[in-house]
Amino acid sequence: MSVPQKNEKVTATISTGGNQYLVQVASDGPEKGKIISVYDTTNNSLLSYNQANTLYQANQSQWNTNINKTLKANNTGEPGTAPTVSGLSPEALYTKQYNQDLKSLGAIDPTGGALPSDVAATIAQNTALDNLTPKNIPKPPTTKGKIYVFPSDLNVGKTNATGATPQDYIRIGALQYTPPNKGLLDAGGIDKSLFISPSIVKKGLASFNASIPNYMEFIGEIVLPMPMSITDGAKAEWGVSKMSMMGASMAAAISGVYNEGLLGGTAAIANAMGVGGEKMAAGALGKYGLEALTSYQANAPGAAEAFKADLTAQIVSKVSSTPVNAGDLLTRSTGAAVNPNAELLFRAPSLRTFDMQWKLAPRSEKEASQIRKIIRFLKINMLPTIPEYGAALLQSPNVFVLRYEKSNGSQNPSLPKPKLCALGQVVANHTPDGIGWAAYDDSHPVATTLQMSFLELTPLLSNDFNGIPEDDVGL
């Protein structure tokens, strides 16, 4: 009896859950009996290893029966020696075949027919995430070492350049971001003593970004003429604080009793939380508070009414489901209002922003190219990055250092010296004159308005001015 010609793989057609699948099985060789490819003809979709394995495990009995019939009908060996299915090929080998099928595009269909290119492209797009591994995550472009200058004849730090007009300018450099407390969670990281309470109380929470570190990696820079608007200033947050006589007396009482001992202070607070009119007042105010109350009663005729309204409101609020406002109670009773003793108090320093704008009009193809590169430079360095080890975390964007310089390259003492900044927004308006689209023969716009908004990473403090000459506006 003659031996049938050997085939490397056979295809079984299986209908499951309303979909039809073409299942390729190795019929010879090391992977004999293994499923090496599954194609969903209903949805024109090639199944990844995880998708195919899940489907096979859920329908194993049906699939084994159909595949074994196909293997027997296409027996590649001696009679009675047809292989039987034994599950999916190992993941690495299955995925290798899967990737080869995706790349072949026109020959993905296991039956030998060519798939339409648009169907093949859809398959590749829909399964792209299954192939996204740390090895093939696209690396972001780098601008390291790049310097872009606009306009092309801008005289950067050369006072005697032939044919160049002295001109002030601004440098915007990109630096690789360093976390403010890098190494805090690492066993062998930075000196942990910097983050112990006494150190924080004395020196503040250490931040690598409080100044511009010398060790930050330079990622490139752009050099532009002075922006259309330059503002300088500082800001601090203040807020209104109010304290009534009752509040002041309670504070004096608690702090006074606290000074006599922690136990006594705790007892006074506990008494204040109870109910009992005079006992509550005496227990809450303590020795010093009662002295203050006596002084108020002797010297301020309305003080007793204010205290009475405050205590009454506290008692009523404890025993009633409807809270009572002491101020409202006093005004209803006497027609007077408690003096809030309002005063503006410092809250916190503010982080500064620096908004800049330029109108860039290229005079040549070279300058048009520089504008495109400058916009690209800003976008690349202001956006986060997927690191090489995977997409579970995003790497922080790069940060920027701004430096206003005079035509001779020295720092301008009349303008601020921003601390390390993040670029919060960049806007390029390619139709800035309100007349619609206007472009050169190469379709580059005749003018572009470029807007940037920088935000300082750390607040400005008076200590930062130490070492800066008096005849300098400083930071």
FILUMBA-154676 format. One record per residue: residue in one letter; x, y, z of N, C-alpha, C in turn. Coordinates in steps of 0.1 Angstrom, whole numbers, plus 5000, padded with zeros to 4 digits. Layout:
N
AXYZXYZXYZ...
This chain:
475
M500949885000500050005000500950125000S500550224991501350344991501050435002V502050515006501950605017501550745012P500450805018500050935013501151035015Q501151135006502151245007501951315020K503051345027503051415040502751555039N501951615048501651755049502151805062E502651925064503051975076501952015086K500852055080499652095088498452075081V497352055088495952045083495052145089T493952175082493052275087491652215090A491152235102489852185106488952305107T487652285102486652395103485752355114I485652455124484852425136483852545138S482552505141481552615144481352605159T481552725166481352735180480752865184G479652865191479052985196478553085185G478153025173477753105162478853155153N480053135157481253175148481853055142Q482453075131483252965124484752995125Y485452885129486952905130487652805121L488752855116489652765108490852745118V491052615121492052575131493152495124Q494352555124495452485119496152395129V496452275126497052175135498252115128A499352105135500552045129500351895128S500551845116500251705114501551625113D502651685114503951625113505051705120G506151645124507151725130507051735145P507951815151508051815166506651865172E505951945165504651995171503451915167K503651795162502551715157501451705167G500251735162499051725171498751855178K499551955177499452085184498652185175I497852265181497152375174498152485173I498352535160499352635158498752775153S497452775150496852895145495252875145V494652985150493152985150492653115143Y491853105133491353225126489853225126D489253335131487753355132487353415118T486653325110486153375097484953465098T484253445109483053535111483353675113N484453705121484853845124486153885117N486653795107487853825100488953855110S489153775120490053805131490953685134L492253715134493253615138493353615154L493253495160493253495175494653485180S494853565191496153555198496153425206Y497353395212497453275221496453275232N496253385239495353385251493953365246Q493553435235492253425229491953275225A492853225218492753085213492652985224N493552995234493552905245492252905253T491753035255490453045263489352975255L489252995242488252935234488352785234Y489552735233489852585232489452525245Q489852585257489552525270488052515272A487352615267485852625270485152525261N485752475250485052385240485952275237Q486752225246487752125244487251995238S486151945243485651815238485251825224Q484451925220483951945207485151965197W486052055201487252085192488051955190N488351875201489151755199488551655190T487151645191486451545182486651595167N486351725164486351775151487851765145I488751805153490151815149490751665146N490351575155490851435153490251375140K489051405137488451355125489251415113T489551545113490351605103491751535101L492351515113493751455113493651315107K492551245110492451105105492151105090A491351195086491051205071492251245063N493151315069494351365062495551295068N495451165071496451085077497751105069T498851145076500051165069501051055071G500650945078501550835080500950705076E501450595081500850465078499450455083P498650375077497250365082497250325097G496350395104496150365118497150445127T497950535121498950605129498650755129A497350795126497050945125497251005139P497851125140498051185153496751235159T496751255171495551315178495951455184V494951535185495151675190495651665205S496551755208497051755222497151905227G496151985224496152125229496952215220L497152335225497852445218499352425218S499952475208501352475207501852565219P503052545224503552635235503452785230E503252865240502853005238503853075229A505153055231506253125223506153085209L505952955206505852905192504552955185Y503452945193502152985188502253135184T502853215193502953365191503853395179K504853315177505753335166505053315153Q504253205152503453185140502353295138Y501853335149500753445149501353575143N502553605148503153725142503553715128Q503953595124504353575110503053585101D501953535106500653545099500253695097L500453775108500053915107500853985097K502153955097503054025087502753985073S502353865071502153815057500853885051L499953935059498754005054498053935043G498553925032497853865020497653715021A498253655031498153505031497853455045I497053535052496753495066495753385066D494853385056493753275056494353135054P494253055064494852915064494352835052T493252865046492752785035493552815022G494352915022495252945011494753065003G493453115006492953234999493553355005A493653464997494253585002493153675008L493353735019492453825026492553965019P491454035018491554175014492454255023S493154345017494154425024493554495036D492354555034491754625044491354535056V490954415053490654315064491954285072A492954255064494254225070494754345079A494554465074494954585082494154595095T492854565094491954565106492454465116I492754345111493254245120494554285128A495454345120496654395126496454505136Q495454595133495154705143494554645155N493554555154492854505165493654425174T494654365169495554275177496854335181A496954465178498254535182498554535196L497554545205497754555219498154415225D497754305218498254175223499754165221N500354235211501754225208502554335215L501954415223502654525230503454475242T504754455240505554405251506654505253P507354505264508454595267509454595255K509654485248510654485237510254575225N508954585223508554665211507754785214I507754835227507154965229508055065222P507555155214508355245206509055345216K510255365214511055465222510655605218P510555695227510255835223511455895217P511155995207512356065201513056145212T514256175210515056255219515556385212T515656485220516156615215517556645221K518156545227519356565234520456625225G521056735229522056795222521556895211K520256905209519756985199519657135204I519957225195519757365198519157435186Y517957495188517157555177517157705180V517557785170517557925171516657985161F515858085165514958155156514958305160P515158395150515458375136516858335134S517158295121518458235118519558325121D519358455120520458555122520458615136L519758555145519758595159521158595164N521658705169522958725174523058675189V523458545191523458485204524858505210G524858595220526058615228527358655220K527158725209528258775201528058925198T528659005206528459155204529059215192N530059145186530759205175530659115162A529559045162529458955150529159045138T529859005127529759085115528359085109G527759195106526459205100525359165109A525559145122524559105132524259225141T522959245143522559355152522459305167P523059365176522959325190521459315194Q521159205201519759175204519659095216D518759135226518559045238517658925234Y517758825241517058695238516758615250I516058505248515758415259516158275255R516758205265517158065263516057975271I515557875264514657785271515257645269G515857605280516557475280515657365286A515757245281515057125286516057045294L515656995306516456915315515656785318Q516356675320515656555324515156565338Y513856535340513256555353513856465364T514056515375514456435387513456445398P512856335403511856335413512356415425P511556495432511956575443512556505454N512056375457512556295468513056165463K513856165452514256045446515055955455G514655825456515355725464514655715478L513555785480512955785493512455645497L511955565487511355435489512355325486D513555355482514555255480515355225492A515655095494516355055506517755115507G518355135495519655195495519655335489G518555405490518355535484519155645491I518555765491519155885496519255875511D519955965517520055975532518655995538K518155885545516855895551516755995562S517856035568517856135579517256265574L517256285561516656415556515156415558F514556295560513056285561512656245575I513556265585513156235599512556375604S511556365613510856475617511756595622P512756575631513556695635514256765623S514656685613515356745601514356825593I513056765592512056835584511656965591V511556955604511157075612512257185610K513557145610514557245609514857295595K514857205586515257235572514157235562G513057185565511957165555512157035548L511156995541511156875533512156885521A513156815521514256825511513656795497S514056885487513556865473514756885464F514956785455516056805445515756915436N514556965435514157065425514057205431A514557225443514457355450515257455442S516357415436517157495427517457425415I518257475406518557405393519757325395P519557185397520757105400521657095388N522957085392524057075381524056945375Y523456835382523556705377522456665367M521456755365520356725356520956715342E520456615335520956595321520356695311F521156765304520756865294520156785282I518856825278518156755267518056845255G518556965255518557055243517857185247E517857285238517257415241516857485228I516057585230515657675219516057815224V516357895214516758035216515858125208L515158215214514158305207514458445211P513958535203513958675207513158695220M513258815226512458835238510958825235P510158765244508758755241508058885241M506858885235506059005233505659075246S505558995257505159045270505958975281I506559055289507459005300506959065313T506458985323505959035336506858975347D506959045357507759005369506959025381G507058935391506258955404506458845413A505858855424505758745434504358745440K504058635446502658625452502658535464A501958575474501758495486500258495489E499858375494498358355497498058405512W497158495513496658535526495158515527G494658495539493258465541492758535553V491458565554490758625565490658515576S490958555588490758475600489858545610K488958475616488058535626488058455639M488058525650487958465663487158545672S486058475678485158545687485858555701M485158635710485658645724485658505730M484558425727484458295733485558205729G485858215716486958135710488258175716A488458305717489758345723489858305738S488858315745488858275759489058125761M488358045752488557895752489957865749A490557935739491957905735492857935746A492658055753493458085764493357985776A492057945778491857845789492557715786I492357665774492957535771494557545771S495057655765496557665765497057695780G496257765787496657795801496657665809V495557595808495457465816496557365811Y496757375798497857285792499157315798N499457445800500657485806500857425821E499657405827499657355841499857195840G499757135829499856995828498956935817L499456835810498656775800497356715805L497356655817496256595823495156695826G495556805831494556915834493956965822G494756985811494257035798493156935793T493456805793492556705788491256715796A491356725809490156735817489256855814A489956965811489157085807488457065794I489157005784488456975771487256885773A487456775782486456685784485256755791N485456835800484356915806483656995796A484357055787483757145777482857065768M483056935766482156855758480956815765G480856835778479556795785478556905785V477456885791476456985793476257015807G475857135810475657165824475857315827G475657395817475657545819476957595825E476857635838477857705845479057605847K478757475850479857385852480657365839M479857365828480557355815481457465812A480957585815481757705813482957705822A482857675835483957675844484957565840G484457445837485357335833486057365820A485357425811485957455798487057565799L486657675806487557785806488757775816G488557695826489657675836489957815843K491157805850491557925858491758045850Y492558035839492858155831491658195823G490858105818489658145810488658215819L488458165832487458235841487958375844E489258395846489758525848489458615836A489658555824489358635812487858675812L486958575815485558595815485158705825T485758695837485458805847485858935843S487058945836487559075831486559125820Y486159035811485159075801483859135807Q483359065817482159105823482259235829A483459265835483659395842483859505833N484459475822484859585813484159595800A483459485796482659485783481259445786P480259535787478859505791478259395783G478659385770477959285761478659155761A479759145768480459015768479658895774A479058925785478258825791477158765782E476458855775475458815766476058725754A477258765750477958685739478258545744F478858535756479258405762477958325764K476958385769475658315772475058255759A475058335748474558295736475458175730D476758185732477658075727477457945734L477357955748477157835756475757775753T474757865752473457815750473357745737A473957805726473957735713474557605714Q475657585721476357455722475457355729I474857395740473957305747472857255739V472157355732470957325724471357235712S472457255706472957175695473257035699K473557015712473856875716472656795719V471556865723470356795727469256805717S469456885706468456905696469056855682S468156805674468556765660468856885651T468457005655468557125647469657205653P470857225646471957305651471457455653V471957515663471657655666472957735665N472857845657474057935655474058035666A475258045673475358135684475158285680G475758315668475558455663474158495661D473458395654471958425652471258435665L471558355675470858355688471058495695L472358545694472658665700471958785693T471958785680471358895673469858895675R469258775675467758765678467458815692S468358795702468058835715468358985718T469559035713469959165716470059265704G469959215692470059295681471559335677A472459275685473859305682474559175676A475759195670476459085664477859075671V478358955672479658935678480758995669N481659065675482759115668483658995664P483858975651484658855647486158875648N486558995651488059025652488758975640A488259005629488758965616490159025613E491058945608492358985604492958895594L493658955585494258885574495558815579L495658685576496758605581497358535569F498658515570499458445559499058295559R498758245546498358105545499558015539A500058055527501057975521501658055509P502858015505503458075493502758025481S502858105470502158065457503258025447L502857935438503757895427503557985416R504658045410504458145400504258075386T503658155377503558105363504158215354F504658175343505358265333504658235320D503858325315503158315302503958395292M504258335281505058405270504358385257Q504658485248504058475234505058535224W505158475213505958525202505058515189K505358595180504858585166506058565157L506058435151507158395143506758395129A507458475121507258485107508458445099P508558325093509758285086510058365073R511258385071511658455059512358365049S512458245052513158145043512658005047E512957915038512657775041513357715053K514557765055515357725067514657775080E514157895080513457945092512157875094A511457845084510257765085510457625091S511557565087511957435093512257455108Q512957565111513257585125512057595134I510957665129509757685136509157545139R509057455128508557325130509357245141K510657255140511457185150511257235164I511057365165510857425179509557375185I508457375177507157325182507257185186R507957105178508156965180508956945193F510057025195510857015207510057035219L509257135219508457165231507457055234K506757005224505856895226506456775232I507656735226508256615231508656625245N509256735249509756755263508756785273M507556825269506456865279505556745282L505656635274504756525275505356405283P504556325290505056205297505456095287T506155995292506755895284506355755290I506055655281505955515286507355465287P507855425299509155375301509355235294E510655195292510955075285510454955293Y510254955306509854845314508354815313G507554905307506154875305505254995308A503954985306503055095306502255105319A502755035330501955045342502155185348L503355245346503655385351504055475339L503855605341504255695331505355775337Q506455795329507555875333507256025332S507556105342507256245342507956315330P507356425325507956495314509256565319N510056615309511156685312510756825317V511756895323511457025329512357135322F512057255325512757365317513357465326V514457525321515057635328515057755318L514657875323514457995315515558095319R516158155309517258245311517158365301Y516858485307516858605299518358655298E518758675285520158715284520258845275K521258915279521559035271522358995258S522559095249523159055236524559005238N525259035249526558985251526658845257G525458785260525358655266525258645281S525358765288525258765302523858775307Q523558725319522158725324521658865326N520458885322519859025324519459045338P520059145345519759175359518459245361S517859295350516559365351515359275350L515559155347514459055345514558945355P513358875358513358775367514158655363K514558575372515358445370514558335375P513558285367512658175372513458055377K512857995387513357865391513057755381L513357635385513057525376511557515373C511157505360509757515356509257385348A507957365349507357265340506557345329L506457285317505757355307504357295307G503357385312502057335313501257335300Q501557425291500757435279501557505268V501457455256502057525244500957535234V500757645228499757665218500357735205A500257675194500757725181499557765173N499357895170498257945162498757975148H498457895138498957915125498158005116T497058065122496358175115496158285124P497258355128497158455139496558585135D496458615123495958755119494458755116G493758645118492358655117491858665103I492658625093492258635079492258495073G492258395081492258265076493558215072W493658105064494858035061495658115050A496958135053497858205044499158135045A499658085034500858005034501758035022Y503057995023503957995012503757885002D504557874991504357774981504457634987D505357624998505457485004504457455014S503357545015502257535024502657555039H503757615042504057655055503457795058P502757815069502057935072502958055072V502458175068503358295067503658345081A502858305091503158345105502558255114T503158235126502658145137502858215150T501758225157501858275171502058155181L503158165188503558065197503358105212Q502558035219502258075233502757955242M503457995253503857895263503457945277S503157845285502857875299503657785308F504657845315505557775324505057785339L505257685346504957685361506157645369E506457725379507657685387507357565396L508357485398508157355405508057385421T508757485425508857515440508557655442P508057695454507657835457508857915459L508658045456509758145458509758195472L510958185479511058235493512058345493S512058425504512958535505514358485506N514558365512515858305513516558285500D515758265489516358245476517058365471F516858485477517558605472518958615478N519358525487520658535493521758515483G522658605483523858595474523558675460I522358725458522058795446522358945448P523159005439523459155441522259235443E522459345451521359435454520859505441D521659525432521259595419520759485409D519959395413519459285405518059255410V517059235401515759215406515559075412G516558985410516558855416515658765409L515158665416514358565410512958605406
